[in-house]
Structures are given as structure tokens and as C-alpha cells.
Amino acid sequence: MSYHTGSVAAVPTANREAYRAHAARAWPHFQRRGALRMVETWGEDVPDGTRTDFRRAVQATPDETVVFSWIEWPDRATCDAAWGDMMADESMGAEMGEMPFDGHRMFWGGFSTVLDEGETRPGAWVQGFVLAVPEANRDAFAALARASWEGFRARGALRQAELWGEDVPHGKTTDFYRATQAEAGEVPVFAWIEWPDRATCDAAARAMQADAGGQPMPEMPFDGKRMFWGGFAPLFDSREGR
């Protein structure tokens, strides 16, 4: 299965178009080094959490918006070679120009695929998730993901992707471990669900809450209190070329 680079950043809201243009300039550099697809999504429904959330994870200021993004690769070897080549390419910085956001607060990692079900569609509304799962619970987490897909699909979801941290660095300012308050022996997970639109996503959430009907939560193979999520609108998708 494919390998992904997943990232989260905070972008000044006023720089939305500049960021989209920056992503569009970056895509050819990834594409010619073997990337299959690049997707950038713009936070529109990103709640504050009690312990963890997207805004806290990137130390976002009130005038910034959270961006949730991924690059798809055929395998880790292609990804690693591409990043190594770009780091050595002295001309790339000049071609890309100044970044329209604070790159020091952006965090990223490399992820293998635990589950990828359904069919992707450019322009989809994206529910993004970040969490930490005990390494020993990988199989239990995969089973939960497979079971949850049936419920999401029945309520209109197009695709569900659950990715397991394989090459997730510790950063100086932010990273996936800090974001999820990961404990020793836990692995960051980067995940998303694609919906036709926000209305379908919101209706599904209401239906699932109603179905729960005050019943006790089932036992989870991770600490759900440290998982955080948000809703993201499409910003750039290399499949559309814009």
C-alpha cells in the first residue's frame, strides 16, 4: 500500500491565496521525484479541545487558520529519496520564494497505511484526525478502523484513510508527539475521512450521536481524550492542478 507524508501547519488567514499558490509551485518538485498526489485543506470547523486540538498543536494565533495536508507516495523508499534530493537542491529555495506561513511551527511525518477504503474525490470535505496509539495495539486499532468505516460509509462518507507513524521526527517547537501528548510506546496516527460536502459530514455526526443514545462508549485501543479532529475545506489538489 502507499506511503504518505502528513503535515499540519498554521497559516495567516489573510495569506490563504498566497499559501495555495505556494503549494501549487511546490507540487512539480514532488511530482518529478515520484509523488503521486498532494492535497492541502483549509480549516473551517476546527474546535478547541479540553486537552489537545489542532490550534494548540501548531500554536496558532487568532489570525491564523490550521492547514491539514498530505502527499501520497508509492512507497517509503521513493519518499525518502525525494526528500533527500530536495534537501540537497540549493535552487529549490530560490524557486519557491518566501513561505507565507511560519514553517518553524509546521510539523510532519512519514506514515504507512493501516486502512484506506472507499474512493477519493477531488473537492471533498475532509475530517482530519490526529491521535496516539500504543504500538502494541496496532492490530486492534486496524480492526476498529475497519469496523468504523462501515458506519461512516453508510452515512455518506467517500473514503477513510488511517495512517501509522513510521518516520515521525521530534521537532524543536512542534511535532506529532507534543500534539497528542504521546506517551512512551505510543505511535502517532494521521487519519482523515472524505465526504461529498460539509453538510453530509455534519448530518452524519448528528446521526451517530443520536444512535449512541447515551450508551457507554466501547473500549478503545487508544486514549480518545487525546485525539483531536477538525473539518477542512479543499484548498489545493494536484489531481485538479489548482
C-alpha positions as CSV (number, residue, x, y, z in Angstrom):
1,M,0.0,0.0,0.0
2,S,1.1,3.6,-0.5
3,Y,3.1,5.7,1.9
4,H,2.2,9.3,2.9
5,T,3.8,12.4,4.3
6,G,1.3,14.0,6.6
7,S,1.6,17.6,7.9
8,V,-0.2,20.3,9.9
9,A,0.6,24.0,9.8
10,A,-0.8,27.4,10.8
11,V,-1.2,29.9,8.0
12,P,-2.2,33.6,8.4
13,T,-5.8,33.7,7.3
14,A,-5.0,36.7,5.1
15,N,-2.4,34.5,3.2
16,R,-4.9,31.9,2.0
17,E,-4.3,32.5,-1.6
18,A,-0.6,33.0,-1.2
19,Y,-0.4,29.6,0.5
20,R,-2.4,27.9,-2.2
21,A,-0.1,29.4,-4.8
22,H,2.9,28.3,-2.8
23,A,1.5,24.7,-2.7
24,A,0.9,24.8,-6.5
25,R,4.6,25.8,-7.1
26,A,5.8,23.0,-4.8
27,W,3.8,20.2,-6.5
28,P,6.1,19.9,-9.6
29,H,9.1,19.4,-7.4
30,F,7.4,16.5,-5.6
31,Q,5.8,15.1,-8.7
32,R,9.1,14.8,-10.7
33,R,10.6,12.9,-7.7
34,G,7.8,10.3,-7.7
35,A,4.9,11.7,-5.6
36,L,1.5,10.5,-6.7
37,R,-0.7,13.3,-5.3
38,M,-0.6,16.3,-3.0
39,V,-3.6,17.6,-1.1
40,E,-3.9,20.8,1.0
41,T,-7.0,21.5,3.1
42,W,-8.1,24.7,4.9
43,G,-9.6,24.6,8.4
44,E,-13.2,25.8,8.6
45,D,-14.6,23.8,11.5
46,V,-11.7,23.3,14.0
47,P,-12.9,23.1,17.6
48,D,-11.0,23.9,20.7
49,G,-10.3,20.7,22.8
50,T,-10.1,20.2,26.5
51,R,-6.6,18.6,26.3
52,T,-5.5,18.7,22.7
53,D,-6.6,20.3,19.5
54,F,-5.2,21.5,16.1
55,R,-4.8,25.1,17.1
56,R,-2.9,24.2,20.2
57,A,-0.7,21.7,18.2
58,V,0.6,24.4,15.9
59,Q,0.5,27.3,18.4
60,A,-1.9,29.1,16.1
61,T,-2.7,32.8,16.8
62,P,-6.2,34.2,16.5
63,D,-5.5,35.5,12.9
64,E,-4.2,32.1,11.7
65,T,-6.0,29.1,10.1
66,V,-5.0,25.5,10.5
67,V,-4.0,23.6,7.3
68,F,-4.1,19.8,7.1
69,S,-2.1,18.2,4.3
70,W,-0.7,15.1,2.8
71,I,1.5,13.9,0.0
72,E,1.0,10.3,-1.4
73,W,4.0,8.2,-2.5
74,P,4.2,4.7,-4.0
75,D,6.4,3.6,-1.1
76,R,8.7,4.9,1.7
77,A,11.9,4.5,-0.4
78,T,10.6,6.9,-3.0
79,C,9.5,9.3,-0.3
80,D,12.9,9.2,1.5
81,A,14.8,9.6,-1.7
82,A,12.7,12.6,-2.8
83,W,13.1,14.4,0.5
84,G,16.9,13.8,0.5
85,D,17.2,15.1,-3.1
86,M,15.2,18.2,-2.3
87,M,17.2,19.0,0.8
88,A,20.3,18.9,-1.4
89,D,18.8,21.0,-4.2
90,E,20.1,24.5,-3.5
91,S,18.0,26.0,-6.3
92,M,14.7,24.9,-4.8
93,G,14.5,27.6,-2.1
94,A,15.0,30.4,-4.7
95,E,12.3,28.9,-6.9
96,M,9.8,28.6,-4.1
97,G,10.3,32.0,-2.6
98,E,9.4,33.1,0.9
99,M,7.0,30.9,2.7
100,P,3.6,32.6,3.5
101,F,3.5,31.0,7.0
102,D,5.7,30.2,9.9
103,G,7.5,27.0,8.9
104,H,9.0,26.6,12.4
105,R,5.6,25.7,13.8
106,M,4.7,23.2,11.0
107,F,5.1,19.6,11.8
108,W,5.1,16.5,9.7
109,G,6.0,12.8,9.5
110,G,6.0,9.7,7.3
111,F,3.1,7.2,7.6
112,S,2.4,3.7,6.3
113,T,-1.2,2.7,5.5
114,V,-3.3,0.8,8.1
115,L,-6.6,1.3,6.2
116,D,-7.6,3.0,3.0
117,E,-11.2,2.3,2.0
118,G,-13.6,3.9,-0.5
119,E,-12.9,6.2,-3.4
120,T,-11.3,9.6,-3.2
121,R,-12.8,12.6,-5.0
122,P,-11.2,16.0,-5.6
123,G,-13.0,18.7,-3.8
124,A,-14.2,16.6,-0.9
125,W,-14.7,18.0,2.6
126,V,-12.1,16.4,4.9
127,Q,-12.4,15.5,8.5
128,G,-8.8,15.3,9.7
129,F,-7.7,13.4,12.9
130,V,-4.5,13.2,14.9
131,L,-4.0,10.7,17.7
132,A,-1.5,8.5,19.5
133,V,-2.0,4.7,19.7
134,P,0.1,2.2,21.8
135,E,2.4,0.4,19.4
136,A,1.2,-3.0,20.8
137,N,-2.4,-2.1,19.8
138,R,-1.8,-1.7,16.1
139,D,-3.9,-4.7,15.1
140,A,-6.7,-3.7,17.5
141,F,-6.7,-0.2,16.0
142,A,-6.8,-1.6,12.5
143,A,-9.8,-3.7,13.4
144,L,-11.6,-0.7,14.9
145,A,-10.9,1.3,11.8
146,R,-12.3,-1.4,9.6
147,A,-15.5,-1.5,11.7
148,S,-15.9,2.3,11.8
149,W,-15.7,2.5,8.0
150,E,-18.9,0.6,7.6
151,G,-20.7,3.2,9.8
152,F,-19.2,6.2,8.0
153,R,-19.8,4.7,4.5
154,A,-23.5,4.1,5.4
155,R,-23.9,7.8,6.2
156,G,-22.3,9.1,3.0
157,A,-18.5,9.0,3.5
158,L,-16.5,8.6,0.4
159,R,-13.2,7.4,1.8
160,Q,-11.4,6.7,5.1
161,A,-7.6,6.6,5.5
162,E,-5.8,5.6,8.7
163,L,-2.0,6.0,8.6
164,W,0.6,4.7,11.1
165,G,3.6,6.7,12.0
166,E,6.8,5.2,10.7
167,D,9.2,8.1,10.4
168,V,7.9,10.9,12.7
169,P,10.6,13.3,13.9
170,H,10.7,15.2,17.1
171,G,10.7,18.9,16.4
172,K,12.1,21.9,18.2
173,T,8.8,23.7,18.6
174,T,6.0,21.4,17.5
175,D,5.6,17.8,16.5
176,F,3.1,14.9,16.4
177,Y,4.2,13.7,19.8
178,R,3.7,17.0,21.6
179,A,0.4,17.5,19.7
180,T,-1.1,14.3,21.1
181,Q,0.8,14.2,24.4
182,A,2.1,10.9,23.3
183,E,3.5,8.6,26.0
184,A,6.4,6.2,25.8
185,G,5.5,3.3,23.5
186,E,2.8,5.2,21.6
187,V,2.8,5.9,17.8
188,P,1.3,9.0,16.1
189,V,-1.6,8.3,13.7
190,F,-2.6,10.6,10.9
191,A,-6.1,10.0,9.5
192,W,-8.9,11.5,7.6
193,I,-12.4,10.9,6.2
194,E,-13.6,12.4,2.9
195,W,-17.2,13.5,2.5
196,P,-19.0,14.9,-0.5
197,D,-19.6,18.2,1.4
198,R,-19.7,19.6,4.9
199,A,-23.5,19.2,5.1
200,T,-23.2,15.4,4.6
201,C,-20.4,15.3,7.3
202,D,-22.4,17.3,9.8
203,A,-25.6,15.2,9.2
204,A,-23.6,12.0,9.8
205,A,-22.2,13.3,13.0
206,R,-25.6,14.2,14.3
207,A,-27.0,10.7,13.3
208,M,-24.1,8.9,15.0
209,Q,-24.6,10.9,18.2
210,A,-28.3,10.1,18.1
211,D,-27.6,6.4,17.6
212,A,-25.2,6.4,20.6
213,G,-28.2,7.5,22.7
214,G,-26.3,7.9,25.9
215,Q,-24.9,4.4,25.8
216,P,-21.5,3.8,27.4
217,M,-18.6,4.2,25.0
218,P,-17.0,0.9,23.9
219,E,-13.4,0.2,25.0
220,M,-10.9,1.9,22.6
221,P,-7.4,0.7,21.8
222,F,-6.1,4.3,22.5
223,D,-6.8,7.3,24.7
224,G,-9.6,9.1,22.9
225,K,-9.3,12.1,25.2
226,R,-6.0,13.0,23.5
227,M,-7.4,12.5,19.9
228,F,-8.3,15.7,18.1
229,W,-10.1,16.5,14.9
230,G,-11.5,19.2,12.6
231,G,-13.3,19.9,9.4
232,F,-11.3,21.1,6.4
233,A,-12.3,22.6,3.0
234,P,-10.4,21.8,-0.2
235,L,-7.6,24.2,-1.0
236,F,-5.2,22.5,-3.4
237,D,-5.4,19.1,-5.0
238,S,-2.7,18.1,-7.6
239,R,-5.3,16.0,-9.4
240,E,-7.1,19.2,-10.3
241,G,-3.9,21.1,-10.9
242,R,-5.1,24.0,-8.7
